[in-house]
Amino acid sequence: MKNRVKRAIIVGIGGHAHAWKKALAIHEDWCLAAIVDTNTDKLENAPSTWGVPETHAYTTMEEAIHFSEEPYDLAIIETPTFSHHVLAMEAIDLGLNVICEKNMACSVDQGRQMVKAAHAHPELCTAIGTQTRYFAQNWTLKKYLLENKDKLEEITSLNLTYLYNWGKTRQGWRRWLKDLFLEDMAPHHLDLIRYLTDMDVVQVKAVNFKPSFSYFKGSSTTYAILALAKPENYDNPDNWIYATYRGDWQKKGELYHRVDMNCVGGEINLLEKAGKKTVSATLFEDPEGFKYQTTEVQNTNDVEFNIKGYTSELYLLEEMSKGINSKGKTQPSTNFKDAFKSFAITQGIIESYETNKAVFLPKYWKNLPI
């Protein structure tokens, strides 16, 4: 396995699949060996658009495996959300390692089935495509936190705000999602909160809606208050910290993405606005924080200290390659077992909005092998 280029199948050749095609072409361990889609018109353009022979364009993964003279190592599932659960489990049954696009599934039960399937096949690697956590600016924030723990001390609270304007509608299958923003964009942000804090979201109180002027078919906006804790403190609210989340795909006027991480000894801020990404750090000079010094932090792309400078999809492919080499002993950090806890936040937001109650999330992964 270490001495040959690993072969990937992209399942679902829509818009974001092109990002994976590009990443596979760049990463030295990987190549795109086949594509799978139910749209046969798209498959006819396999040589010109995807760089694979027409004979390597299939309508099912089973077909791809049956007609290939060489084995495949990975299925990258880039299909609509409603199909993730079935296709991911089919890939595992076929002996394929899996990267599945977010959101993980459409229900808690489906997500739990995916975790159990991954657990039943420890020799295989799994991952959910929440590669936003591996963007350079997000890693820059976390790296500063890791390297300045003695000065910053404990995290006390966090805010994540994401404001964007898609206009009247999204295109393609996404426009029909019931909870459009929550199912498609928010999973990246909610996973990022877990990644930056190294904590799990244990309770959520939220609303999910669309503005009165909206032409969207589904909800476009999410407001949430999240409680975070380490596993040993799930049942101890005295040791929870809190985060606020605002995500909006129909924000008029000023648009930006902002993360504010507050700590005992200072704060770290990330602002993405008008194409510029800035990370700044503030260290308090007195216990009350009245005196402080703020400096800009230089962005770095050595995600998790990798020397190749891989970010985003490339870093996830790097993790997957190492995991396959280890025969599953080393799993990508967004593996199904870990990713379920990020997925659970989206399901908790839906339950909270529908019941108008705070939702305790560990109930979703009770008795799961995670």
Contacts in CASP RR format, 6 or more apart in sequence:
PFRMAT RR
TARGET T0000
AUTHOR 0000-0000-0000
METHOD contacts of the structure
MODEL  1
MKNRVKRAIIVGIGGHAHAWKKALAIHEDWCLAAIVDTNTDKLENAPSTW
GVPETHAYTTMEEAIHFSEEPYDLAIIETPTFSHHVLAMEAIDLGLNVIC
EKNMACSVDQGRQMVKAAHAHPELCTAIGTQTRYFAQNWTLKKYLLENKD
KLEEITSLNLTYLYNWGKTRQGWRRWLKDLFLEDMAPHHLDLIRYLTDMD
VVQVKAVNFKPSFSYFKGSSTTYAILALAKPENYDNPDNWIYATYRGDWQ
KKGELYHRVDMNCVGGEINLLEKAGKKTVSATLFEDPEGFKYQTTEVQNT
NDVEFNIKGYTSELYLLEEMSKGINSKGKTQPSTNFKDAFKSFAITQGII
ESYETNKAVFLPKYWKNLPI
1 73 0 8 1.000
1 324 0 8 1.000
1 325 0 8 1.000
2 325 0 8 1.000
5 28 0 8 1.000
5 29 0 8 1.000
5 30 0 8 1.000
5 31 0 8 1.000
6 29 0 8 1.000
6 30 0 8 1.000
6 31 0 8 1.000
6 73 0 8 1.000
6 74 0 8 1.000
6 321 0 8 1.000
6 324 0 8 1.000
7 30 0 8 1.000
7 31 0 8 1.000
7 33 0 8 1.000
7 34 0 8 1.000
7 70 0 8 1.000
7 71 0 8 1.000
7 72 0 8 1.000
7 73 0 8 1.000
7 74 0 8 1.000
8 20 0 8 1.000
8 24 0 8 1.000
8 30 0 8 1.000
8 31 0 8 1.000
8 32 0 8 1.000
8 33 0 8 1.000
8 72 0 8 1.000
8 73 0 8 1.000
8 74 0 8 1.000
8 75 0 8 1.000
8 76 0 8 1.000
9 33 0 8 1.000
9 34 0 8 1.000
9 35 0 8 1.000
9 36 0 8 1.000
9 61 0 8 1.000
9 64 0 8 1.000
9 72 0 8 1.000
9 74 0 8 1.000
9 75 0 8 1.000
9 76 0 8 1.000
9 96 0 8 1.000
10 17 0 8 1.000
10 20 0 8 1.000
10 21 0 8 1.000
10 32 0 8 1.000
10 34 0 8 1.000
10 35 0 8 1.000
10 36 0 8 1.000
10 50 0 8 1.000
10 76 0 8 1.000
10 78 0 8 1.000
11 35 0 8 1.000
11 36 0 8 1.000
11 37 0 8 1.000
11 61 0 8 1.000
11 75 0 8 1.000
11 76 0 8 1.000
11 77 0 8 1.000
11 78 0 8 1.000
11 79 0 8 1.000
11 87 0 8 1.000
11 91 0 8 1.000
12 35 0 8 1.000
12 36 0 8 1.000
12 37 0 8 1.000
12 77 0 8 1.000
12 78 0 8 1.000
12 79 0 8 1.000
13 35 0 8 1.000
13 36 0 8 1.000
13 37 0 8 1.000
13 39 0 8 1.000
13 42 0 8 1.000
13 43 0 8 1.000
13 49 0 8 1.000
13 50 0 8 1.000
13 78 0 8 1.000
14 37 0 8 1.000
14 42 0 8 1.000
14 78 0 8 1.000
15 78 0 8 1.000
16 78 0 8 1.000
16 101 0 8 1.000
17 76 0 8 1.000
17 78 0 8 1.000
19 312 0 8 1.000
19 313 0 8 1.000
20 76 0 8 1.000
20 78 0 8 1.000
20 99 0 8 1.000
20 313 0 8 1.000
21 32 0 8 1.000
21 50 0 8 1.000
22 313 0 8 1.000
23 30 0 8 1.000
23 312 0 8 1.000
23 313 0 8 1.000
23 314 0 8 1.000
23 317 0 8 1.000
24 30 0 8 1.000
24 31 0 8 1.000
24 32 0 8 1.000
24 317 0 8 1.000
25 31 0 8 1.000
25 32 0 8 1.000
26 314 0 8 1.000
27 310 0 8 1.000
27 314 0 8 1.000
27 317 0 8 1.000
27 318 0 8 1.000
27 321 0 8 1.000
29 317 0 8 1.000
29 318 0 8 1.000
29 321 0 8 1.000
30 74 0 8 1.000
30 317 0 8 1.000
30 321 0 8 1.000
32 50 0 8 1.000
32 51 0 8 1.000
32 52 0 8 1.000
33 52 0 8 1.000
33 56 0 8 1.000
33 68 0 8 1.000
33 70 0 8 1.000
33 72 0 8 1.000
34 52 0 8 1.000
34 56 0 8 1.000
34 57 0 8 1.000
34 58 0 8 1.000
34 64 0 8 1.000
34 68 0 8 1.000
34 72 0 8 1.000
35 43 0 8 1.000
35 46 0 8 1.000
35 50 0 8 1.000
35 52 0 8 1.000
35 56 0 8 1.000
35 57 0 8 1.000
35 58 0 8 1.000
36 57 0 8 1.000
36 58 0 8 1.000
36 59 0 8 1.000
36 60 0 8 1.000
36 61 0 8 1.000
36 63 0 8 1.000
36 64 0 8 1.000
37 43 0 8 1.000
37 57 0 8 1.000
37 59 0 8 1.000
38 59 0 8 1.000
40 59 0 8 1.000
42 49 0 8 1.000
43 54 0 8 1.000
43 57 0 8 1.000
43 58 0 8 1.000
43 59 0 8 1.000
44 54 0 8 1.000
44 57 0 8 1.000
46 52 0 8 1.000
46 53 0 8 1.000
46 54 0 8 1.000
46 56 0 8 1.000
46 57 0 8 1.000
47 53 0 8 1.000
47 54 0 8 1.000
50 57 0 8 1.000
55 67 0 8 1.000
56 64 0 8 1.000
56 68 0 8 1.000
58 64 0 8 1.000
58 67 0 8 1.000
61 75 0 8 1.000
61 87 0 8 1.000
61 90 0 8 1.000
61 91 0 8 1.000
61 94 0 8 1.000
61 96 0 8 1.000
62 90 0 8 1.000
62 94 0 8 1.000
64 72 0 8 1.000
65 71 0 8 1.000
65 72 0 8 1.000
65 94 0 8 1.000
72 96 0 8 1.000
73 96 0 8 1.000
73 97 0 8 1.000
73 324 0 8 1.000
74 96 0 8 1.000
74 97 0 8 1.000
74 98 0 8 1.000
74 99 0 8 1.000
74 320 0 8 1.000
74 324 0 8 1.000
75 87 0 8 1.000
75 91 0 8 1.000
75 94 0 8 1.000
75 96 0 8 1.000
75 97 0 8 1.000
75 98 0 8 1.000
75 99 0 8 1.000
76 99 0 8 1.000
77 83 0 8 1.000
77 84 0 8 1.000
77 87 0 8 1.000
77 88 0 8 1.000
77 91 0 8 1.000
77 98 0 8 1.000
77 99 0 8 1.000
77 100 0 8 1.000
77 101 0 8 1.000
78 101 0 8 1.000
79 87 0 8 1.000
79 101 0 8 1.000
80 173 0 8 1.000
80 174 0 8 1.000
81 101 0 8 1.000
81 103 0 8 1.000
81 105 0 8 1.000
81 106 0 8 1.000
81 177 0 8 1.000
81 183 0 8 1.000
81 184 0 8 1.000
82 106 0 8 1.000
84 100 0 8 1.000
84 101 0 8 1.000
84 103 0 8 1.000
84 104 0 8 1.000
84 105 0 8 1.000
84 106 0 8 1.000
84 110 0 8 1.000
85 105 0 8 1.000
85 106 0 8 1.000
85 110 0 8 1.000
85 111 0 8 1.000
85 113 0 8 1.000
85 114 0 8 1.000
87 100 0 8 1.000
88 98 0 8 1.000
88 100 0 8 1.000
88 114 0 8 1.000
88 117 0 8 1.000
88 126 0 8 1.000
88 336 0 8 1.000
89 113 0 8 1.000
89 114 0 8 1.000
89 117 0 8 1.000
91 97 0 8 1.000
91 98 0 8 1.000
92 98 0 8 1.000
92 117 0 8 1.000
92 118 0 8 1.000
92 121 0 8 1.000
92 124 0 8 1.000
92 126 0 8 1.000
93 117 0 8 1.000
95 121 0 8 1.000
95 124 0 8 1.000
96 124 0 8 1.000
97 124 0 8 1.000
97 125 0 8 1.000
97 126 0 8 1.000
97 320 0 8 1.000
97 324 0 8 1.000
98 124 0 8 1.000
98 125 0 8 1.000
98 126 0 8 1.000
98 127 0 8 1.000
99 126 0 8 1.000
99 127 0 8 1.000
99 128 0 8 1.000
99 129 0 8 1.000
99 316 0 8 1.000
99 320 0 8 1.000
99 332 0 8 1.000
100 114 0 8 1.000
100 126 0 8 1.000
100 127 0 8 1.000
100 128 0 8 1.000
100 129 0 8 1.000
100 336 0 8 1.000
101 128 0 8 1.000
101 129 0 8 1.000
102 128 0 8 1.000
102 129 0 8 1.000
102 130 0 8 1.000
102 184 0 8 1.000
102 187 0 8 1.000
102 188 0 8 1.000
102 191 0 8 1.000
102 343 0 8 1.000
103 183 0 8 1.000
103 184 0 8 1.000
103 187 0 8 1.000
103 343 0 8 1.000
103 346 0 8 1.000
104 110 0 8 1.000
104 111 0 8 1.000
104 114 0 8 1.000
104 128 0 8 1.000
104 187 0 8 1.000
104 336 0 8 1.000
104 339 0 8 1.000
104 340 0 8 1.000
104 342 0 8 1.000
104 343 0 8 1.000
105 111 0 8 1.000
105 114 0 8 1.000
105 343 0 8 1.000
107 347 0 8 1.000
108 344 0 8 1.000
108 347 0 8 1.000
108 364 0 8 1.000
111 336 0 8 1.000
111 340 0 8 1.000
111 343 0 8 1.000
112 340 0 8 1.000
112 364 0 8 1.000
112 365 0 8 1.000
112 368 0 8 1.000
114 126 0 8 1.000
114 336 0 8 1.000
114 340 0 8 1.000
115 336 0 8 1.000
115 337 0 8 1.000
115 340 0 8 1.000
115 365 0 8 1.000
115 368 0 8 1.000
115 369 0 8 1.000
115 370 0 8 1.000
116 368 0 8 1.000
116 369 0 8 1.000
117 336 0 8 1.000
118 124 0 8 1.000
118 126 0 8 1.000
118 335 0 8 1.000
118 336 0 8 1.000
118 337 0 8 1.000
119 337 0 8 1.000
119 369 0 8 1.000
122 328 0 8 1.000
123 327 0 8 1.000
123 328 0 8 1.000
124 328 0 8 1.000
125 320 0 8 1.000
125 323 0 8 1.000
125 324 0 8 1.000
125 328 0 8 1.000
125 331 0 8 1.000
125 332 0 8 1.000
125 335 0 8 1.000
126 331 0 8 1.000
126 332 0 8 1.000
126 335 0 8 1.000
126 336 0 8 1.000
127 316 0 8 1.000
127 319 0 8 1.000
127 320 0 8 1.000
127 331 0 8 1.000
127 332 0 8 1.000
127 334 0 8 1.000
127 335 0 8 1.000
127 336 0 8 1.000
127 339 0 8 1.000
128 191 0 8 1.000
128 334 0 8 1.000
128 335 0 8 1.000
128 336 0 8 1.000
128 339 0 8 1.000
128 342 0 8 1.000
128 343 0 8 1.000
129 316 0 8 1.000
129 334 0 8 1.000
130 187 0 8 1.000
130 188 0 8 1.000
130 191 0 8 1.000
130 192 0 8 1.000
130 334 0 8 1.000
130 339 0 8 1.000
130 342 0 8 1.000
131 312 0 8 1.000
131 313 0 8 1.000
131 315 0 8 1.000
131 316 0 8 1.000
131 334 0 8 1.000
132 138 0 8 1.000
132 188 0 8 1.000
132 189 0 8 1.000
132 191 0 8 1.000
132 192 0 8 1.000
132 312 0 8 1.000
133 139 0 8 1.000
133 188 0 8 1.000
133 191 0 8 1.000
133 192 0 8 1.000
133 195 0 8 1.000
133 334 0 8 1.000
134 303 0 8 1.000
134 304 0 8 1.000
134 310 0 8 1.000
134 311 0 8 1.000
134 312 0 8 1.000
134 315 0 8 1.000
134 316 0 8 1.000
135 311 0 8 1.000
135 312 0 8 1.000
136 277 0 8 1.000
136 299 0 8 1.000
136 300 0 8 1.000
136 301 0 8 1.000
136 303 0 8 1.000
136 311 0 8 1.000
137 270 0 8 1.000
137 272 0 8 1.000
137 277 0 8 1.000
137 279 0 8 1.000
137 299 0 8 1.000
138 192 0 8 1.000
138 195 0 8 1.000
138 196 0 8 1.000
138 259 0 8 1.000
138 270 0 8 1.000
139 300 0 8 1.000
139 301 0 8 1.000
139 302 0 8 1.000
139 303 0 8 1.000
139 304 0 8 1.000
139 311 0 8 1.000
140 270 0 8 1.000
140 279 0 8 1.000
140 297 0 8 1.000
140 298 0 8 1.000
140 299 0 8 1.000
140 300 0 8 1.000
141 196 0 8 1.000
141 259 0 8 1.000
141 261 0 8 1.000
141 268 0 8 1.000
141 270 0 8 1.000
141 279 0 8 1.000
141 297 0 8 1.000
142 195 0 8 1.000
142 196 0 8 1.000
143 300 0 8 1.000
143 302 0 8 1.000
144 268 0 8 1.000
144 279 0 8 1.000
144 281 0 8 1.000
144 297 0 8 1.000
145 152 0 8 1.000
145 155 0 8 1.000
145 196 0 8 1.000
145 261 0 8 1.000
145 263 0 8 1.000
145 268 0 8 1.000
148 281 0 8 1.000
148 283 0 8 1.000
151 265 0 8 1.000
151 266 0 8 1.000
151 283 0 8 1.000
152 263 0 8 1.000
152 264 0 8 1.000
152 265 0 8 1.000
152 266 0 8 1.000
152 268 0 8 1.000
152 283 0 8 1.000
153 263 0 8 1.000
153 264 0 8 1.000
153 265 0 8 1.000
154 263 0 8 1.000
154 264 0 8 1.000
155 197 0 8 1.000
155 199 0 8 1.000
155 241 0 8 1.000
155 261 0 8 1.000
155 262 0 8 1.000
155 263 0 8 1.000
156 241 0 8 1.000
156 262 0 8 1.000
156 263 0 8 1.000
156 264 0 8 1.000
157 241 0 8 1.000
157 242 0 8 1.000
157 243 0 8 1.000
157 262 0 8 1.000
158 193 0 8 1.000
158 196 0 8 1.000
158 197 0 8 1.000
158 228 0 8 1.000
158 241 0 8 1.000
158 242 0 8 1.000
158 243 0 8 1.000
158 244 0 8 1.000
158 259 0 8 1.000
158 260 0 8 1.000
158 261 0 8 1.000
158 262 0 8 1.000
159 243 0 8 1.000
159 244 0 8 1.000
159 245 0 8 1.000
159 258 0 8 1.000
159 259 0 8 1.000
159 260 0 8 1.000
160 189 0 8 1.000
160 192 0 8 1.000
160 193 0 8 1.000
160 243 0 8 1.000
160 244 0 8 1.000
160 245 0 8 1.000
160 246 0 8 1.000
160 258 0 8 1.000
160 259 0 8 1.000
160 260 0 8 1.000
161 245 0 8 1.000
161 246 0 8 1.000
161 247 0 8 1.000
161 256 0 8 1.000
161 257 0 8 1.000
161 258 0 8 1.000
162 185 0 8 1.000
162 189 0 8 1.000
162 246 0 8 1.000
162 247 0 8 1.000
162 248 0 8 1.000
162 257 0 8 1.000
162 258 0 8 1.000
163 246 0 8 1.000
163 247 0 8 1.000
163 248 0 8 1.000
163 251 0 8 1.000
163 254 0 8 1.000
163 255 0 8 1.000
163 256 0 8 1.000
163 257 0 8 1.000
164 185 0 8 1.000
164 248 0 8 1.000
164 249 0 8 1.000
164 251 0 8 1.000
164 255 0 8 1.000
164 257 0 8 1.000
165 249 0 8 1.000
165 250 0 8 1.000
165 251 0 8 1.000
165 252 0 8 1.000
165 253 0 8 1.000
165 255 0 8 1.000
166 220 0 8 1.000
166 249 0 8 1.000
166 250 0 8 1.000
167 215 0 8 1.000
167 250 0 8 1.000
168 215 0 8 1.000
168 216 0 8 1.000
169 175 0 8 1.000
169 215 0 8 1.000
169 216 0 8 1.000
169 217 0 8 1.000
170 180 0 8 1.000
170 184 0 8 1.000
170 216 0 8 1.000
170 249 0 8 1.000
174 180 0 8 1.000
174 184 0 8 1.000
175 216 0 8 1.000
175 217 0 8 1.000
175 218 0 8 1.000
176 217 0 8 1.000
177 183 0 8 1.000
177 184 0 8 1.000
177 217 0 8 1.000
177 218 0 8 1.000
178 218 0 8 1.000
178 219 0 8 1.000
179 208 0 8 1.000
179 218 0 8 1.000
179 219 0 8 1.000
179 346 0 8 1.000
179 350 0 8 1.000
180 216 0 8 1.000
180 217 0 8 1.000
180 218 0 8 1.000
180 219 0 8 1.000
180 220 0 8 1.000
180 249 0 8 1.000
181 219 0 8 1.000
181 220 0 8 1.000
181 221 0 8 1.000
181 222 0 8 1.000
181 247 0 8 1.000
181 248 0 8 1.000
181 249 0 8 1.000
182 208 0 8 1.000
182 219 0 8 1.000
182 222 0 8 1.000
182 346 0 8 1.000
182 349 0 8 1.000
182 350 0 8 1.000
183 346 0 8 1.000
185 247 0 8 1.000
185 249 0 8 1.000
186 222 0 8 1.000
186 245 0 8 1.000
186 247 0 8 1.000
186 346 0 8 1.000
186 349 0 8 1.000
187 342 0 8 1.000
187 343 0 8 1.000
187 346 0 8 1.000
189 245 0 8 1.000
189 247 0 8 1.000
190 201 0 8 1.000
190 226 0 8 1.000
190 245 0 8 1.000
190 342 0 8 1.000
190 345 0 8 1.000
190 346 0 8 1.000
191 334 0 8 1.000
191 339 0 8 1.000
191 342 0 8 1.000
192 259 0 8 1.000
193 201 0 8 1.000
193 226 0 8 1.000
193 228 0 8 1.000
193 243 0 8 1.000
193 245 0 8 1.000
194 200 0 8 1.000
194 201 0 8 1.000
194 228 0 8 1.000
194 341 0 8 1.000
194 342 0 8 1.000
196 259 0 8 1.000
196 261 0 8 1.000
197 228 0 8 1.000
197 241 0 8 1.000
197 243 0 8 1.000
197 261 0 8 1.000
198 230 0 8 1.000
199 228 0 8 1.000
199 229 0 8 1.000
199 230 0 8 1.000
199 241 0 8 1.000
200 228 0 8 1.000
200 229 0 8 1.000
200 230 0 8 1.000
200 231 0 8 1.000
200 234 0 8 1.000
200 341 0 8 1.000
200 361 0 8 1.000
200 362 0 8 1.000
201 226 0 8 1.000
201 227 0 8 1.000
201 228 0 8 1.000
201 243 0 8 1.000
201 341 0 8 1.000
201 344 0 8 1.000
201 345 0 8 1.000
201 361 0 8 1.000
202 227 0 8 1.000
202 228 0 8 1.000
202 229 0 8 1.000
202 234 0 8 1.000
202 240 0 8 1.000
202 360 0 8 1.000
202 361 0 8 1.000
202 362 0 8 1.000
203 226 0 8 1.000
203 227 0 8 1.000
203 240 0 8 1.000
203 358 0 8 1.000
203 359 0 8 1.000
203 360 0 8 1.000
203 361 0 8 1.000
204 224 0 8 1.000
204 225 0 8 1.000
204 226 0 8 1.000
204 227 0 8 1.000
204 345 0 8 1.000
204 348 0 8 1.000
204 349 0 8 1.000
204 352 0 8 1.000
204 358 0 8 1.000
204 359 0 8 1.000
204 361 0 8 1.000
205 224 0 8 1.000
205 225 0 8 1.000
205 352 0 8 1.000
205 357 0 8 1.000
205 358 0 8 1.000
205 359 0 8 1.000
206 222 0 8 1.000
206 223 0 8 1.000
206 224 0 8 1.000
206 225 0 8 1.000
206 348 0 8 1.000
206 349 0 8 1.000
206 352 0 8 1.000
206 353 0 8 1.000
207 222 0 8 1.000
207 223 0 8 1.000
207 224 0 8 1.000
207 352 0 8 1.000
207 353 0 8 1.000
208 219 0 8 1.000
208 221 0 8 1.000
208 222 0 8 1.000
208 349 0 8 1.000
208 350 0 8 1.000
208 353 0 8 1.000
209 219 0 8 1.000
209 220 0 8 1.000
209 221 0 8 1.000
209 353 0 8 1.000
210 216 0 8 1.000
210 218 0 8 1.000
210 219 0 8 1.000
210 220 0 8 1.000
210 221 0 8 1.000
210 250 0 8 1.000
211 220 0 8 1.000
211 221 0 8 1.000
211 250 0 8 1.000
213 250 0 8 1.000
214 220 0 8 1.000
214 250 0 8 1.000
216 249 0 8 1.000
216 250 0 8 1.000
220 248 0 8 1.000
220 249 0 8 1.000
220 250 0 8 1.000
221 247 0 8 1.000
221 248 0 8 1.000
221 249 0 8 1.000
221 250 0 8 1.000
222 245 0 8 1.000
222 246 0 8 1.000
222 247 0 8 1.000
222 248 0 8 1.000
222 349 0 8 1.000
223 245 0 8 1.000
223 246 0 8 1.000
223 247 0 8 1.000
224 244 0 8 1.000
224 245 0 8 1.000
224 349 0 8 1.000
224 352 0 8 1.000
225 242 0 8 1.000
225 243 0 8 1.000
225 244 0 8 1.000
225 245 0 8 1.000
226 242 0 8 1.000
226 243 0 8 1.000
226 244 0 8 1.000
226 245 0 8 1.000
226 345 0 8 1.000
227 237 0 8 1.000
227 240 0 8 1.000
227 241 0 8 1.000
227 242 0 8 1.000
227 243 0 8 1.000
228 240 0 8 1.000
228 241 0 8 1.000
228 242 0 8 1.000
228 243 0 8 1.000
229 236 0 8 1.000
229 239 0 8 1.000
229 240 0 8 1.000
229 241 0 8 1.000
230 239 0 8 1.000
233 239 0 8 1.000
233 240 0 8 1.000
234 362 0 8 1.000
255 273 0 8 1.000
256 271 0 8 1.000
256 272 0 8 1.000
256 273 0 8 1.000
257 270 0 8 1.000
257 271 0 8 1.000
257 272 0 8 1.000
257 273 0 8 1.000
258 269 0 8 1.000
258 270 0 8 1.000
258 271 0 8 1.000
258 272 0 8 1.000
259 268 0 8 1.000
259 269 0 8 1.000
259 270 0 8 1.000
260 267 0 8 1.000
260 268 0 8 1.000
260 269 0 8 1.000
261 267 0 8 1.000
261 268 0 8 1.000
261 269 0 8 1.000
265 283 0 8 1.000
265 284 0 8 1.000
265 289 0 8 1.000
266 281 0 8 1.000
266 282 0 8 1.000
266 283 0 8 1.000
266 284 0 8 1.000
266 289 0 8 1.000
266 292 0 8 1.000
267 281 0 8 1.000
267 282 0 8 1.000
268 279 0 8 1.000
268 280 0 8 1.000
268 281 0 8 1.000
268 282 0 8 1.000
268 297 0 8 1.000
269 279 0 8 1.000
269 280 0 8 1.000
269 281 0 8 1.000
269 282 0 8 1.000
270 277 0 8 1.000
270 278 0 8 1.000
270 279 0 8 1.000
271 277 0 8 1.000
271 278 0 8 1.000
271 280 0 8 1.000
272 278 0 8 1.000
277 299 0 8 1.000
278 296 0 8 1.000
279 296 0 8 1.000
279 297 0 8 1.000
279 299 0 8 1.000
280 294 0 8 1.000
280 295 0 8 1.000
280 296 0 8 1.000
280 297 0 8 1.000
281 294 0 8 1.000
281 295 0 8 1.000
281 297 0 8 1.000
282 292 0 8 1.000
282 293 0 8 1.000
282 294 0 8 1.000
283 292 0 8 1.000
283 293 0 8 1.000
284 291 0 8 1.000
284 292 0 8 1.000
285 291 0 8 1.000
285 292 0 8 1.000
285 293 0 8 1.000
301 309 0 8 1.000
301 310 0 8 1.000
301 311 0 8 1.000
302 309 0 8 1.000
303 309 0 8 1.000
303 310 0 8 1.000
303 311 0 8 1.000
303 315 0 8 1.000
304 315 0 8 1.000
304 333 0 8 1.000
306 315 0 8 1.000
306 318 0 8 1.000
308 318 0 8 1.000
309 315 0 8 1.000
310 317 0 8 1.000
310 318 0 8 1.000
316 332 0 8 1.000
316 334 0 8 1.000
319 332 0 8 1.000
319 333 0 8 1.000
320 332 0 8 1.000
322 330 0 8 1.000
323 329 0 8 1.000
323 330 0 8 1.000
323 331 0 8 1.000
323 332 0 8 1.000
331 337 0 8 1.000
337 368 0 8 1.000
337 369 0 8 1.000
337 370 0 8 1.000
338 370 0 8 1.000
340 364 0 8 1.000
340 365 0 8 1.000
340 368 0 8 1.000
340 370 0 8 1.000
341 361 0 8 1.000
341 365 0 8 1.000
341 370 0 8 1.000
344 361 0 8 1.000
344 364 0 8 1.000
344 365 0 8 1.000
345 361 0 8 1.000
347 364 0 8 1.000
348 359 0 8 1.000
348 361 0 8 1.000
348 364 0 8 1.000
351 357 0 8 1.000
351 359 0 8 1.000
352 358 0 8 1.000
352 359 0 8 1.000
END
